[in-house]
Amino acid sequence: MFRRVLARRATPKSVEKIDETTRRIRCPKCGWEPGRGDRWVCAPGCGHSWNTFETRGACPGCDKHWTSTACLRCHEWSPHIEWYE
């Protein structure tokens, strides 16, 4: 389960970043738009915290690919791809 955390960690440069200037990212259930400072935790998994939209759902700590993402506002899960407009 993803949990919101306050810790910030650098994303490895080898991880492909998405261009957030041309795509809108928002929860398909409630419309909440995550900011760059929002973090998810790879759990169950390695426990790494990162912004899942910088890596399209791939954990930079263990390379686990999350196909669904929980909204930090409404706490509902949606397929990761449905967050992108």
N, CA, C and O atoms as a GROMACS GRO file, in nm:
protein
  340
    1MET      N    1   0.085  -0.117   0.000
    1MET     CA    2   0.000   0.000   0.000
    1MET      C    3   0.089   0.124   0.000
    1MET      O    4   0.188   0.129   0.073
    2PHE      N    5   0.055   0.220  -0.080
    2PHE     CA    6   0.130   0.345  -0.083
    2PHE      C    7   0.089   0.430   0.036
    2PHE      O    8  -0.028   0.434   0.073
    3ARG      N    9   0.186   0.499   0.095
    3ARG     CA   10   0.159   0.591   0.204
    3ARG      C   11   0.225   0.722   0.170
    3ARG      O   12   0.331   0.725   0.108
    4ARG      N   13   0.164   0.831   0.212
    4ARG     CA   14   0.224   0.962   0.191
    4ARG      C   15   0.333   0.982   0.295
    4ARG      O   16   0.312   0.956   0.414
    5VAL      N   17   0.448   1.028   0.252
    5VAL     CA   18   0.558   1.053   0.343
    5VAL      C   19   0.616   1.190   0.315
    5VAL      O   20   0.596   1.246   0.208
    6LEU      N   21   0.687   1.245   0.412
    6LEU     CA   22   0.745   1.377   0.397
    6LEU      C   23   0.889   1.374   0.348
    6LEU      O   24   0.940   1.475   0.299
    7ALA      N   25   0.954   1.261   0.361
    7ALA     CA   26   1.095   1.252   0.322
    7ALA      C   27   1.110   1.272   0.171
    7ALA      O   28   1.026   1.229   0.093
    8ARG      N   29   1.218   1.338   0.133
    8ARG     CA   30   1.249   1.357  -0.008
    8ARG      C   31   1.377   1.283  -0.039
    8ARG      O   32   1.475   1.291   0.036
    9ARG      N   33   1.376   1.212  -0.150
    9ARG     CA   34   1.495   1.142  -0.194
    9ARG      C   35   1.515   1.172  -0.341
    9ARG      O   36   1.419   1.187  -0.416
   10ALA      N   37   1.639   1.181  -0.380
   10ALA     CA   38   1.670   1.208  -0.520
   10ALA      C   39   1.640   1.086  -0.605
   10ALA      O   40   1.666   0.972  -0.564
   11THR      N   41   1.586   1.109  -0.723
   11THR     CA   42   1.561   1.002  -0.819
   11THR      C   43   1.687   0.981  -0.900
   11THR      O   44   1.745   1.078  -0.948
   12PRO      N   45   1.732   0.857  -0.916
   12PRO     CA   46   1.852   0.833  -0.996
   12PRO      C   47   1.839   0.890  -1.136
   12PRO      O   48   1.731   0.885  -1.196
   13LYS      N   49   1.949   0.946  -1.189
   13LYS     CA   50   1.946   1.006  -1.322
   13LYS      C   51   1.916   0.904  -1.431
   13LYS      O   52   1.873   0.941  -1.540
   14SER      N   53   1.940   0.776  -1.403
   14SER     CA   54   1.917   0.674  -1.504
   14SER      C   55   1.769   0.646  -1.527
   14SER      O   56   1.732   0.583  -1.626
   15VAL      N   57   1.684   0.694  -1.435
   15VAL     CA   58   1.541   0.672  -1.449
   15VAL      C   59   1.483   0.777  -1.543
   15VAL      O   60   1.506   0.896  -1.526
   16GLU      N   61   1.408   0.730  -1.642
   16GLU     CA   62   1.348   0.822  -1.739
   16GLU      C   63   1.243   0.907  -1.672
   16GLU      O   64   1.156   0.855  -1.602
   17LYS      N   65   1.250   1.037  -1.692
   17LYS     CA   66   1.153   1.129  -1.636
   17LYS      C   67   1.047   1.161  -1.740
   17LYS      O   68   1.076   1.166  -1.860
   18ILE      N   69   0.924   1.182  -1.694
   18ILE     CA   70   0.820   1.222  -1.787
   18ILE      C   71   0.821   1.373  -1.801
   18ILE      O   72   0.869   1.443  -1.712
   19ASP      N   73   0.770   1.422  -1.909
   19ASP     CA   74   0.761   1.566  -1.931
   19ASP      C   75   0.628   1.613  -1.876
   19ASP      O   76   0.526   1.604  -1.945
   20GLU      N   77   0.628   1.662  -1.754
   20GLU     CA   78   0.504   1.704  -1.690
   20GLU      C   79   0.451   1.835  -1.746
   20GLU      O   80   0.339   1.874  -1.713
   21THR      N   81   0.528   1.905  -1.828
   21THR     CA   82   0.481   2.032  -1.883
   21THR      C   83   0.382   2.010  -1.996
   21THR      O   84   0.303   2.100  -2.026
   22THR      N   85   0.383   1.895  -2.060
   22THR     CA   86   0.293   1.871  -2.172
   22THR      C   87   0.181   1.774  -2.137
   22THR      O   88   0.088   1.758  -2.217
   23ARG      N   89   0.185   1.710  -2.023
   23ARG     CA   90   0.081   1.615  -1.984
   23ARG      C   91   0.024   1.655  -1.849
   23ARG      O   92   0.097   1.696  -1.759
   24ARG      N   93  -0.106   1.644  -1.838
   24ARG     CA   94  -0.172   1.670  -1.710
   24ARG      C   95  -0.183   1.538  -1.636
   24ARG      O   96  -0.220   1.436  -1.695
   25ILE      N   97  -0.152   1.539  -1.508
   25ILE     CA   98  -0.160   1.420  -1.424
   25ILE      C   99  -0.262   1.448  -1.316
   25ILE      O  100  -0.251   1.546  -1.242
   26ARG      N  101  -0.363   1.360  -1.307
   26ARG     CA  102  -0.464   1.378  -1.203
   26ARG      C  103  -0.532   1.246  -1.172
   26ARG      O  104  -0.534   1.155  -1.256
   27CYS      N  105  -0.587   1.236  -1.052
   27CYS     CA  106  -0.658   1.116  -1.010
   27CYS      C  107  -0.783   1.098  -1.095
   27CYS      O  108  -0.864   1.190  -1.105
   28PRO      N  109  -0.800   0.982  -1.157
   28PRO     CA  110  -0.919   0.960  -1.237
   28PRO      C  111  -1.048   0.952  -1.155
   28PRO      O  112  -1.158   0.962  -1.210
   29LYS      N  113  -1.036   0.932  -1.023
   29LYS     CA  114  -1.155   0.920  -0.938
   29LYS      C  115  -1.201   1.055  -0.882
   29LYS      O  116  -1.320   1.084  -0.883
   30CYS      N  117  -1.106   1.137  -0.832
   30CYS     CA  118  -1.147   1.262  -0.766
   30CYS      C  119  -1.090   1.388  -0.831
   30CYS      O  120  -1.131   1.499  -0.795
   31GLY      N  121  -0.999   1.374  -0.925
   31GLY     CA  122  -0.944   1.489  -0.995
   31GLY      C  123  -0.825   1.555  -0.928
   31GLY      O  124  -0.773   1.654  -0.980
   32TRP      N  125  -0.780   1.505  -0.813
   32TRP     CA  126  -0.666   1.564  -0.743
   32TRP      C  127  -0.541   1.557  -0.831
   32TRP      O  128  -0.515   1.456  -0.895
   33GLU      N  129  -0.464   1.667  -0.834
   33GLU     CA  130  -0.341   1.674  -0.912
   33GLU      C  131  -0.221   1.672  -0.818
   33GLU      O  132  -0.202   1.766  -0.741
   34PRO      N  133  -0.139   1.567  -0.824
   34PRO     CA  134  -0.022   1.560  -0.737
   34PRO      C  135   0.084   1.662  -0.778
   34PRO      O  136   0.098   1.696  -0.895
   35GLY      N  137   0.157   1.710  -0.678
   35GLY     CA  138   0.267   1.802  -0.704
   35GLY      C  139   0.400   1.728  -0.704
   35GLY      O  140   0.406   1.610  -0.671
   36ARG      N  141   0.505   1.798  -0.742
   36ARG     CA  142   0.639   1.736  -0.746
   36ARG      C  143   0.684   1.688  -0.609
   36ARG      O  144   0.763   1.594  -0.600
   37GLY      N  145   0.637   1.750  -0.503
   37GLY     CA  146   0.679   1.713  -0.368
   37GLY      C  147   0.603   1.596  -0.308
   37GLY      O  148   0.641   1.547  -0.201
   38ASP      N  149   0.498   1.549  -0.374
   38ASP     CA  150   0.422   1.436  -0.321
   38ASP      C  151   0.501   1.308  -0.340
   38ASP      O  152   0.569   1.290  -0.442
   39ARG      N  153   0.491   1.218  -0.242
   39ARG     CA  154   0.570   1.095  -0.243
   39ARG      C  155   0.482   0.974  -0.214
   39ARG      O  156   0.386   0.982  -0.138
   40TRP      N  157   0.517   0.864  -0.275
   40TRP     CA  158   0.456   0.734  -0.251
   40TRP      C  159   0.566   0.641  -0.199
   40TRP      O  160   0.684   0.668  -0.219
   41VAL      N  161   0.527   0.534  -0.132
   41VAL     CA  162   0.624   0.440  -0.075
   41VAL      C  163   0.603   0.303  -0.139
   41VAL      O  164   0.490   0.258  -0.155
   42CYS      N  165   0.712   0.238  -0.176
   42CYS     CA  166   0.708   0.104  -0.232
   42CYS      C  167   0.683   0.006  -0.118
   42CYS      O  168   0.777  -0.039  -0.052
   43ALA      N  169   0.554  -0.028  -0.097
   43ALA     CA  170   0.518  -0.118   0.011
   43ALA      C  171   0.390  -0.193  -0.026
   43ALA      O  172   0.289  -0.128  -0.053
   44PRO      N  173   0.390  -0.326  -0.031
   44PRO     CA  174   0.506  -0.407   0.002
   44PRO      C  175   0.612  -0.396  -0.107
   44PRO      O  176   0.580  -0.387  -0.225
   45GLY      N  177   0.731  -0.397  -0.066
   45GLY     CA  178   0.845  -0.381  -0.156
   45GLY      C  179   0.965  -0.336  -0.078
   45GLY      O  180   0.986  -0.380   0.036
   46CYS      N  181   1.045  -0.248  -0.137
   46CYS     CA  182   1.172  -0.209  -0.075
   46CYS      C  183   1.160  -0.093   0.024
   46CYS      O  184   1.255  -0.066   0.096
   47GLY      N  185   1.044  -0.024   0.028
   47GLY     CA  186   1.027   0.087   0.121
   47GLY      C  187   1.076   0.221   0.071
   47GLY      O  188   1.069   0.320   0.144
   48HIS      N  189   1.124   0.227  -0.052
   48HIS     CA  190   1.174   0.352  -0.110
   48HIS      C  191   1.059   0.451  -0.129
   48HIS      O  192   0.948   0.410  -0.165
   49SER      N  193   1.082   0.580  -0.104
   49SER     CA  194   0.980   0.682  -0.129
   49SER      C  195   1.024   0.768  -0.247
   49SER      O  196   1.141   0.805  -0.258
   50TRP      N  197   0.928   0.799  -0.333
   50TRP     CA  198   0.957   0.878  -0.453
   50TRP      C  199   0.826   0.927  -0.513
   50TRP      O  200   0.718   0.884  -0.471
   51ASN      N  201   0.835   1.016  -0.610
   51ASN     CA  202   0.718   1.061  -0.684
   51ASN      C  203   0.696   0.962  -0.798
   51ASN      O  204   0.773   0.960  -0.894
   52THR      N  205   0.593   0.882  -0.786
   52THR     CA  206   0.568   0.774  -0.881
   52THR      C  207   0.548   0.822  -1.024
   52THR      O  208   0.567   0.745  -1.119
   53PHE      N  209   0.510   0.949  -1.042
   53PHE     CA  210   0.487   1.000  -1.178
   53PHE      C  211   0.615   1.044  -1.247
   53PHE      O  212   0.616   1.067  -1.368
   54GLU      N  213   0.724   1.055  -1.173
   54GLU     CA  214   0.853   1.084  -1.235
   54GLU      C  215   0.911   0.961  -1.303
   54GLU      O  216   1.001   0.972  -1.386
   55THR      N  217   0.859   0.843  -1.269
   55THR     CA  218   0.914   0.718  -1.324
   55THR      C  219   0.807   0.630  -1.388
   55THR      O  220   0.832   0.514  -1.420
   56ARG      N  221   0.688   0.686  -1.406
   56ARG     CA  222   0.575   0.610  -1.463
   56ARG      C  223   0.544   0.484  -1.384
   56ARG      O  224   0.511   0.380  -1.440
   57GLY      N  225   0.556   0.494  -1.252
   57GLY     CA  226   0.518   0.385  -1.163
   57GLY      C  227   0.627   0.285  -1.131
   57GLY      O  228   0.601   0.187  -1.061
   58ALA      N  229   0.748   0.306  -1.180
   58ALA     CA  230   0.858   0.214  -1.153
   58ALA      C  231   0.936   0.263  -1.030
   58ALA      O  232   0.981   0.377  -1.027
   59CYS      N  233   0.952   0.177  -0.931
   59CYS     CA  234   1.026   0.213  -0.811
   59CYS      C  235   1.175   0.222  -0.844
   59CYS      O  236   1.233   0.124  -0.892
   60PRO      N  237   1.238   0.336  -0.819
   60PRO     CA  238   1.382   0.348  -0.844
   60PRO      C  239   1.467   0.270  -0.745
   60PRO      O  240   1.586   0.249  -0.768
   61GLY      N  241   1.407   0.226  -0.634
   61GLY     CA  242   1.481   0.150  -0.534
   61GLY      C  243   1.497   0.003  -0.568
   61GLY      O  244   1.598  -0.059  -0.535
   62CYS      N  245   1.394  -0.055  -0.634
   62CYS     CA  246   1.399  -0.199  -0.660
   62CYS      C  247   1.348  -0.236  -0.800
   62CYS      O  248   1.344  -0.354  -0.834
   63ASP      N  249   1.310  -0.139  -0.879
   63ASP     CA  250   1.260  -0.159  -1.015
   63ASP      C  251   1.124  -0.229  -1.021
   63ASP      O  252   1.084  -0.274  -1.128
   64LYS      N  253   1.053  -0.238  -0.909
   64LYS     CA  254   0.918  -0.293  -0.912
   64LYS      C  255   0.830  -0.197  -0.990
   64LYS      O  256   0.836  -0.076  -0.968
   65HIS      N  257   0.747  -0.248  -1.081
   65HIS     CA  258   0.659  -0.163  -1.160
   65HIS      C  259   0.518  -0.170  -1.104
   65HIS      O  260   0.454  -0.275  -1.106
   66TRP      N  261   0.470  -0.056  -1.055
   66TRP     CA  262   0.336  -0.048  -1.000
   66TRP      C  263   0.238  -0.018  -1.113
   66TRP      O  264   0.249   0.087  -1.177
   67THR      N  265   0.145  -0.108  -1.138
   67THR     CA  266   0.047  -0.086  -1.244
   67THR      C  267  -0.073  -0.006  -1.196
   67THR      O  268  -0.149   0.047  -1.277
   68SER      N  269  -0.091   0.004  -1.064
   68SER     CA  270  -0.198   0.085  -1.005
   68SER      C  271  -0.137   0.181  -0.905
   68SER      O  272  -0.035   0.152  -0.843
   69THR      N  273  -0.202   0.296  -0.890
   69THR     CA  274  -0.153   0.400  -0.800
   69THR      C  275  -0.267   0.447  -0.711
   69THR      O  276  -0.379   0.468  -0.758
   70ALA      N  277  -0.239   0.464  -0.582
   70ALA     CA  278  -0.338   0.513  -0.487
   70ALA      C  279  -0.333   0.665  -0.483
   70ALA      O  280  -0.225   0.725  -0.483
   71CYS      N  281  -0.450   0.726  -0.480
   71CYS     CA  282  -0.459   0.872  -0.468
   71CYS      C  283  -0.431   0.910  -0.323
   71CYS      O  284  -0.483   0.848  -0.231
   72LEU      N  285  -0.348   1.012  -0.304
   72LEU     CA  286  -0.315   1.056  -0.169
   72LEU      C  287  -0.427   1.140  -0.108
   72LEU      O  288  -0.425   1.167   0.012
   73ARG      N  289  -0.525   1.181  -0.189
   73ARG     CA  290  -0.639   1.256  -0.136
   73ARG      C  291  -0.758   1.165  -0.106
   73ARG      O  292  -0.806   1.161   0.007
   74CYS      N  293  -0.806   1.091  -0.207
   74CYS     CA  294  -0.927   1.008  -0.188
   74CYS      C  295  -0.895   0.864  -0.148
   74CYS      O  296  -0.984   0.789  -0.108
   75HIS      N  297  -0.767   0.825  -0.158
   75HIS     CA  298  -0.718   0.693  -0.118
   75HIS      C  299  -0.771   0.579  -0.205
   75HIS      O  300  -0.762   0.462  -0.167
   76GLU      N  301  -0.826   0.611  -0.320
   76GLU     CA  302  -0.874   0.509  -0.414
   76GLU      C  303  -0.760   0.470  -0.508
   76GLU      O  304  -0.674   0.552  -0.539
   77TRP      N  305  -0.760   0.344  -0.552
   77TRP     CA  306  -0.660   0.293  -0.645
   77TRP      C  307  -0.713   0.302  -0.788
   77TRP      O  308  -0.831   0.276  -0.812
   78SER      N  309  -0.627   0.339  -0.881
   78SER     CA  310  -0.661   0.344  -1.024
   78SER      C  311  -0.542   0.293  -1.103
   78SER      O  312  -0.428   0.305  -1.057
   79PRO      N  313  -0.566   0.237  -1.221
   79PRO     CA  314  -0.453   0.200  -1.306
   79PRO      C  315  -0.363   0.322  -1.329
   79PRO      O  316  -0.412   0.432  -1.357
   80HIS      N  317  -0.234   0.303  -1.316
   80HIS     CA  318  -0.140   0.414  -1.326
   80HIS      C  319  -0.157   0.492  -1.457
   80HIS      O  320  -0.152   0.615  -1.456
   81ILE      N  321  -0.177   0.423  -1.566
   81ILE     CA  322  -0.188   0.487  -1.697
   81ILE      C  323  -0.308   0.582  -1.705
   81ILE      O  324  -0.306   0.677  -1.782
   82GLU      N  325  -0.412   0.557  -1.626
   82GLU     CA  326  -0.532   0.641  -1.630
   82GLU      C  327  -0.511   0.778  -1.564
   82GLU      O  328  -0.597   0.865  -1.578
   83TRP      N  329  -0.401   0.796  -1.495
   83TRP     CA  330  -0.371   0.926  -1.434
   83TRP      C  331  -0.325   1.029  -1.536
   83TRP      O  332  -0.331   1.149  -1.509
   84TYR      N  333  -0.279   0.986  -1.652
   84TYR     CA  334  -0.222   1.077  -1.752
   84TYR      C  335  -0.328   1.121  -1.852
   84TYR      O  336  -0.403   1.039  -1.904
   85GLU      N  337  -0.333   1.252  -1.879
   85GLU     CA  338  -0.424   1.305  -1.981
   85GLU      C  339  -0.344   1.360  -2.096
   85GLU      O  340  -0.403   1.410  -2.193
   0.00000   0.00000   0.00000
